[in-house]
Amino acid sequence: MITSELLEMSYDQLVNYYLKKYGKVKYDFFHTPTCVSVQKKNSRTKEGLEIHHIDEDKYHNLSSKAYALKAPFECQKAERLVYVNVLEHLLLHIKICEEENERRIIKGQQASYTNIGEIFLSFRINDYFSKKSFAN
């Protein structure tokens, strides 16, 4: 459940909240630095949970091999991962966008109104409630 208290938290506060709520991830996301295969032992999909890369506030789309290879492999380590449900995952990406925009505005740069994580997760959430896919 997303509460007003959670909406007021910063990205880092939310990450810490979810780490306490669901516990730590035990294994790295990818098996090796070549990012060929995902560690299936981390799966908690039966509980409605998925993994968020904590460092996605610095590097985008870290669950994708193409983007993961551009970032330090430390971003794939278990201690840089957190379990969340899909709505909590969306909230984390909204916070990333909000905090990135604050930094951009301070620097006199144009704000961005969305990020790839928000778009991808929004399509997935819409797909849950529709007979038509929004991702295509």
C-alpha positions as CSV (number, residue, x, y, z in Angstrom):
1,M,0.0,0.0,0.0
2,I,1.3,3.5,-0.9
3,T,0.6,5.9,1.9
4,S,1.0,9.6,2.3
5,E,3.9,8.8,4.6
6,L,5.7,6.9,1.8
7,L,5.0,9.7,-0.7
8,E,6.8,12.1,1.6
9,M,10.0,10.0,1.8
10,S,13.1,10.5,-0.3
11,Y,14.4,7.9,-2.7
12,D,17.0,6.7,-0.2
13,Q,14.5,6.6,2.7
14,L,12.1,4.5,0.5
15,V,14.9,2.1,-0.4
16,N,15.8,1.6,3.3
17,Y,12.1,1.2,4.2
18,Y,11.7,-1.6,1.6
19,L,14.9,-3.3,2.7
20,K,13.5,-3.5,6.2
21,K,10.0,-4.5,4.9
22,Y,11.1,-7.4,2.6
23,G,14.7,-8.2,3.7
24,K,17.9,-8.2,1.8
25,V,18.4,-9.8,-1.6
26,K,20.7,-12.8,-1.2
27,Y,22.4,-13.0,-4.7
28,D,23.7,-10.7,-7.3
29,F,21.3,-9.9,-10.1
30,F,23.4,-11.2,-13.0
31,H,25.6,-14.3,-12.4
32,T,28.8,-12.7,-13.9
33,P,30.1,-9.3,-15.2
34,T,29.2,-10.4,-18.7
35,C,25.5,-10.0,-17.7
36,V,24.4,-13.0,-19.7
37,S,22.0,-14.6,-17.3
38,V,19.9,-13.5,-14.3
39,Q,20.1,-15.2,-11.0
40,K,16.8,-17.0,-10.6
41,K,17.4,-17.9,-6.9
42,N,16.4,-14.3,-6.1
43,S,12.9,-14.7,-7.5
44,R,10.0,-13.9,-5.2
45,T,7.4,-13.4,-7.9
46,K,5.0,-15.9,-6.1
47,E,4.9,-13.2,-3.3
48,G,4.3,-10.4,-5.8
49,L,7.8,-9.1,-5.5
50,E,10.4,-8.1,-8.0
51,I,13.9,-6.6,-7.8
52,H,14.8,-2.9,-8.1
53,H,18.4,-1.8,-8.7
54,I,19.2,0.8,-6.1
55,D,21.7,2.5,-8.4
56,E,19.1,3.2,-11.0
57,D,19.1,6.8,-9.7
58,K,22.6,7.0,-11.3
59,Y,22.4,4.4,-14.2
60,H,19.3,3.7,-16.1
61,N,17.7,0.3,-16.9
62,L,20.2,-1.9,-15.0
63,S,18.2,-5.1,-15.5
64,S,18.9,-4.9,-19.2
65,K,22.1,-6.4,-20.4
66,A,22.9,-3.6,-22.8
67,Y,22.6,-0.9,-20.0
68,A,24.1,-3.1,-17.3
69,L,27.3,-3.5,-19.3
70,K,27.7,0.3,-19.4
71,A,27.6,0.5,-15.6
72,P,30.0,-0.8,-12.9
73,F,29.2,-4.5,-12.0
74,E,28.9,-3.4,-8.4
75,C,25.4,-2.1,-9.4
76,Q,24.4,-5.8,-9.9
77,K,25.6,-6.9,-6.4
78,A,23.1,-8.2,-4.0
79,E,23.7,-5.3,-1.5
80,R,22.6,-2.9,-4.3
81,L,19.2,-4.6,-4.9
82,V,15.9,-4.3,-3.1
83,Y,12.6,-6.2,-3.3
84,V,9.4,-4.3,-4.1
85,N,6.0,-4.9,-5.5
86,V,5.2,-3.3,-8.9
87,L,3.5,-0.2,-7.3
88,E,6.4,0.3,-4.9
89,H,8.8,-0.1,-7.9
90,L,6.9,2.6,-9.8
91,L,7.1,4.9,-6.7
92,L,10.9,4.5,-6.6
93,H,11.1,5.5,-10.3
94,I,8.9,8.5,-9.7
95,K,11.2,9.5,-6.8
96,I,14.3,9.1,-9.1
97,C,12.6,11.4,-11.6
98,E,11.6,14.0,-9.0
99,E,15.0,14.1,-7.4
100,E,16.8,14.2,-10.8
101,N,14.6,17.1,-11.8
102,E,15.4,19.0,-8.6
103,R,19.1,18.7,-9.5
104,R,18.5,19.8,-13.1
105,I,16.5,22.9,-12.0
106,I,19.3,23.9,-9.6
107,K,21.8,23.7,-12.4
108,G,19.4,25.7,-14.7
109,Q,18.7,22.7,-16.9
110,Q,15.4,21.6,-18.4
111,A,13.4,19.2,-16.2
112,S,12.4,15.8,-17.6
113,Y,8.8,14.7,-17.0
114,T,9.3,10.9,-17.0
115,N,12.0,8.3,-17.1
116,I,12.3,4.9,-18.8
117,G,11.5,3.1,-15.6
118,E,8.3,4.9,-15.1
119,I,7.2,4.3,-18.7
120,F,8.0,0.6,-18.6
121,L,6.3,0.0,-15.2
122,S,3.2,2.0,-16.2
123,F,2.8,-0.1,-19.3
124,R,3.1,-3.3,-17.2
125,I,0.6,-2.0,-14.7
126,N,-1.8,-1.1,-17.5
127,D,-1.4,-4.5,-19.0
128,Y,-2.6,-6.1,-15.8
129,F,-5.9,-4.4,-16.2
130,S,-6.4,-4.5,-19.9
131,K,-7.1,-7.1,-22.6
132,K,-4.9,-5.1,-24.9
133,S,-1.1,-4.7,-24.4
134,F,0.2,-1.2,-23.8
135,A,3.8,-2.3,-24.3
136,N,3.5,-2.8,-28.0
